[in-house]
Amino acid sequence: MVAKSSLRLAENIAGNFYVDQSCIDCSTCNWLAPESFKGAASNSFVHNQPDSAKSIRQAQKALISCPVGAIGTEQKTAIDAQLRFPDLIADNVFHCGYHAESSFGATSYFIQRQAGNILVDSPRFAGALVKEIERMGGLDIMFLTHRDDIADHQKYADHFGCQRFIHIDDAVSSAGEVEHKITGSEPFEIDDELVILPVSGHTKGSACLLYQESFLFTGDHLAWNIEAQNLRAFRTACWYDWSIQTTSMKTLLDYKFEWVLPGHGRRINLPAAEMQKSLVKCIEWMG
């Protein structure tokens, strides 16, 4: 998958970086490099050519992460040698990059820890990413938030021999081979740092993963909305039941966390008390 200059979208501003007609409007580039990319009616485009070391680096992250290779450069440009995925977000939590078309560009995450490394949802099985995960100690656990964002989970499981977790209600298609299928609506502790929180609604078997009472990996259950400047659920992308999702959202009020790390949409870091207030506003909006 390589972007083609001949298919460059007319919305792109003149210059080196561009988005071509293969864009699927997953919005990955919009939140990874907002200085350079933004969305139109049915695609993203370059609204501002990156011209600083930071903005070029962010645009290159978007280029690597694009699930369909829709981002290109007119001039052959060397990728920053220091730009590697997994890419640090905070503490020992990383963004995997290499988003997969099969999950509509969903974000996946890597947690590096002494008790065993974790992959949250699946990116593309890209050689550069696989080698870096090997260098960082491999994978012990893979948590799949729901049926939509499983991508190349089987390839990662085969390669690393990791143990996978998913809710039984979303253990469909290739996810039926997952080793651990949780049931019901009660929290499930993987270990003393990891708690699976079933949150039915987006899909019947949607679930979040709470890590160290700080990081909440939410799949497509919850994300930050830049227009509302608040947490939001995806009303137009609720595939199971909105009222059930509203009810399950309330269960998150029982937990403390400072990060929301979604599969789609923007992540956010707020003090725990502010996060609670934002969640309450989200629930009120949903109702």
C-alpha positions, 0 to 999 in steps of 0.5 A: 500500500503506497500513496500515489501522487496521481491520485492526490486529493484536490483538498490537499494544500500544495506541498510535499505531504498529501493524502490520496483517493484511497483514504477511508476516513478513519481519522487516524492522521487527524488526531496523530498530526492535527497540525497537518491533517484534518477531515473533510466530508468523507476523507482527510487531507493536508491542511497545513504542510509540516515545516518544523522537526516536530510537525514533520515527525508527527506527519511521518507517524501518521504516514506509517500508521495509515491503515491503507497507505493513503499518505505520501510525499512528493519527494522521497523523504527519509523517515526519522531514524528515531521514529519507532513504534511502539511509541511512548505515550506515558509511563510504560504505555505505548501506541503501536501505530501500524493501524489495520484496514480490517479494523477501520484504522483502530488504535492498538496499545502496548504495555511493557511491564515486568509481570508480562507485556500486553497488547491491547487490540491488534495492529497490522502484523508489520515486520518493523513493529514485530521486531521492536516488540521482540526487542522490548520483551515480546508479548504475554497477554493480548486483550481484545476490547471487542469483535471489530478491532481484532485485525491480525490477532491470530498472527501475533498469537502464533508468533508470540504464543501470548494468551488472549482475552475477549468477552464471549459475546464477541468471540466470533469469527477468528476470535472464536479461537481466543484462549480466554473468554470472559462471561457476564457483566462483572469485572474480571481480574487478570492479575493485580494490575489488570481488570477487565470491565464488561461494558456492553453496548457498542457491541454486545461483548464490548469491554474495557481494560483498566491498568493500575487504576490509571489507564483505561483502554476503552475500545469503541466504548468511549473517547474524547470529543474535541468539539464537545471538549468532553468524553463521548460515546459514538451514538452513530456507531452503536452496533448493539444497544444505546440504552444498554451502553448508557447503563454500562457507562455508569459502571465506570464511575466506580473506578479511578483512572486518569487516561482514556485510550480509545480504539477510535477517536482521541485519547485524553489525560485528565486528573482523576476527579476531572475525568469523573466529572467529564464521565458524568457529563457524558452519561447525562448527554447519552441519556 
